[in-house]
Amino acid sequence: MPLNTWVETLVSVPGDGTALTAAAAASLLQGASASAGKYTFPANYFEPRKMLRVTASGRISCVVTTPGTARFDLRLGSAVVFDTQAISLNIVAKTNVGWWFDAILTCRSVGNGTSGTIFGQGVWLSEAAINTAVPSTGPGPGGNVMPFNTAPVVGTGFDSTASQQLDFFFTQTVATGSITLHEYMVQALN
């Protein structure tokens, strides 16, 4: 028997964010679109099996000599509920190439303190990923299953009985590249 389900867009940001060039973790939702992109979930919003989909896209640059790594994470308050881990960037210089982030997050448990947990997996596509051919030579954009190079696990626990603001962070291990967010959307899958 089919389930009655629906998808609700909780927040979307269709405009460019601020270009990030520093290596330290920073919100990709900063700049003019910051207040529109940071969604606040009300207290007790989460329940086991409730799912979210986070989709984002933009452009990224990295250099040939020290490309470093790209790392994305989603935070509820200060708790990192989903972490891609460090994704190795291409050793061929890339300038303003596109990227696509798509993650499904599932609430596993709820409660106060750090009892709320979320499990997530997704993909990150970009020719800025290591060992990716130039699109004109094929086979197409490189991709990485997230979390990168490790088994999927639940994220840091959070207090699901309190309201929590969702934020999208990026960290690059070296300050030799840049990243800009173009589009961002959070959907509830119920």
Secondary structure by P-SEA (a helix, b strand, c coil): cccccccccccccccccccccccccccccccccccccccccccccccccbbbbbbbcbbbbbbcccbbbbbbbbbccccccccccccccccccccbbbbbbbbbbbbccccccccbbbbbccccccccccccccccccccbbbbccccccccccccccccccbbbbbbbbbbccccccccccbbbbbbcc
